[in-house]
Amino acid sequence: MPLRYRLRILDHLSHDTYRPSTVDDLARQMRIRPEDREILESALAQLEAEGKIEIGDDERVRLPLFGAE
């Protein structure tokens, strides 16, 4: 199940109109059901650990800067 969310998250964050958002806002934007919130958070943690997304000091979820490693 997290794989499905991982792909949705990356697609959502890649959209031209996306602006860095908190996890709560991201869940609302993606219309995640409350009972699936734990799965979303697990997928976010996996993506962050892999360096595919960043959760900044401002607690906003974003794609890493291009070329940042």
CYANA upper distance limits for C-alpha pairs under 8 A (distance plus 0.5 A):
  1 MET  CA      5 TYR  CA      7.44
  1 MET  CA     39 ILE  CA      7.91
  2 PRO  CA      6 ARG  CA      6.47
  2 PRO  CA     39 ILE  CA      6.45
  2 PRO  CA     40 LEU  CA      7.50
  2 PRO  CA     42 SER  CA      7.51
  2 PRO  CA     43 ALA  CA      5.73
  3 LEU  CA      7 LEU  CA      6.86
  3 LEU  CA     43 ALA  CA      7.79
  4 ARG  CA      8 ARG  CA      6.88
  5 TYR  CA      9 ILE  CA      6.39
  5 TYR  CA     39 ILE  CA      8.22
  5 TYR  CA     40 LEU  CA      6.80
  5 TYR  CA     43 ALA  CA      6.83
  6 ARG  CA     10 LEU  CA      6.75
  6 ARG  CA     43 ALA  CA      6.00
  6 ARG  CA     44 LEU  CA      7.70
  6 ARG  CA     47 LEU  CA      7.64
  7 LEU  CA     11 ASP  CA      6.59
  8 ARG  CA     12 HIS  CA      6.48
  9 ILE  CA     13 LEU  CA      6.57
  9 ILE  CA     44 LEU  CA      8.36
 10 LEU  CA     14 SER  CA      6.53
 11 ASP  CA     15 HIS  CA      6.99
 12 HIS  CA     18 TYR  CA      7.55
 12 HIS  CA     30 MET  CA      8.27
 13 LEU  CA     18 TYR  CA      6.37
 13 LEU  CA     19 ARG  CA      8.39
 13 LEU  CA     20 PRO  CA      8.48
 13 LEU  CA     62 ARG  CA      7.00
 13 LEU  CA     63 LEU  CA      7.05
 14 SER  CA     18 TYR  CA      7.57
 14 SER  CA     63 LEU  CA      8.03
 19 ARG  CA     62 ARG  CA      8.28
 20 PRO  CA     60 ARG  CA      5.87
 20 PRO  CA     61 VAL  CA      5.88
 20 PRO  CA     62 ARG  CA      5.66
 21 SER  CA     25 ASP  CA      6.27
 21 SER  CA     26 LEU  CA      6.39
 21 SER  CA     59 GLU  CA      8.34
 21 SER  CA     60 ARG  CA      5.13
 21 SER  CA     61 VAL  CA      5.97
 21 SER  CA     62 ARG  CA      7.93
 22 THR  CA     26 LEU  CA      6.53
 22 THR  CA     59 GLU  CA      6.19
 22 THR  CA     60 ARG  CA      4.81
 22 THR  CA     61 VAL  CA      6.47
 23 VAL  CA     27 ALA  CA      6.54
 23 VAL  CA     41 GLU  CA      8.44
 23 VAL  CA     59 GLU  CA      8.08
 23 VAL  CA     60 ARG  CA      7.38
 23 VAL  CA     61 VAL  CA      7.25
 24 ASP  CA     28 ARG  CA      6.92
 25 ASP  CA     29 GLN  CA      6.56
 26 LEU  CA     30 MET  CA      6.54
 26 LEU  CA     61 VAL  CA      8.43
 27 ALA  CA     31 ARG  CA      6.39
 27 ALA  CA     32 ILE  CA      5.65
 27 ALA  CA     37 ARG  CA      7.91
 27 ALA  CA     40 LEU  CA      8.25
 28 ARG  CA     32 ILE  CA      6.83
 32 ILE  CA     36 ASP  CA      6.83
 32 ILE  CA     37 ARG  CA      7.04
 32 ILE  CA     40 LEU  CA      8.26
 33 ARG  CA     37 ARG  CA      7.04
 36 ASP  CA     40 LEU  CA      6.94
 37 ARG  CA     41 GLU  CA      6.75
 38 GLU  CA     42 SER  CA      6.65
 39 ILE  CA     43 ALA  CA      6.68
 40 LEU  CA     44 LEU  CA      6.69
 41 GLU  CA     45 ALA  CA      6.65
 42 SER  CA     46 GLN  CA      6.76
 43 ALA  CA     47 LEU  CA      6.69
 44 LEU  CA     48 GLU  CA      6.56
 44 LEU  CA     53 ILE  CA      8.24
 45 ALA  CA     49 ALA  CA      6.60
 46 GLN  CA     50 GLU  CA      6.77
 47 LEU  CA     51 GLY  CA      6.74
 47 LEU  CA     52 LYS  CA      5.69
 47 LEU  CA     53 ILE  CA      6.20
 48 GLU  CA     52 LYS  CA      6.33
 48 GLU  CA     53 ILE  CA      5.44
 48 GLU  CA     54 GLU  CA      6.11
 48 GLU  CA     55 ILE  CA      7.67
 51 GLY  CA     64 PRO  CA      7.89
 52 LYS  CA     63 LEU  CA      7.08
 52 LYS  CA     64 PRO  CA      7.18
 53 ILE  CA     61 VAL  CA      7.46
 53 ILE  CA     62 ARG  CA      6.22
 53 ILE  CA     63 LEU  CA      5.00
 53 ILE  CA     64 PRO  CA      6.05
 54 GLU  CA     60 ARG  CA      8.47
 54 GLU  CA     61 VAL  CA      6.27
 54 GLU  CA     62 ARG  CA      5.83
 54 GLU  CA     63 LEU  CA      6.36
 54 GLU  CA     64 PRO  CA      6.23
 55 ILE  CA     59 GLU  CA      6.07
 55 ILE  CA     60 ARG  CA      5.88
 55 ILE  CA     61 VAL  CA      5.06
 55 ILE  CA     62 ARG  CA      6.94
 56 GLY  CA     60 ARG  CA      6.03
 56 GLY  CA     61 VAL  CA      7.21
 56 GLY  CA     62 ARG  CA      8.32
 64 PRO  CA     68 ALA  CA      7.16
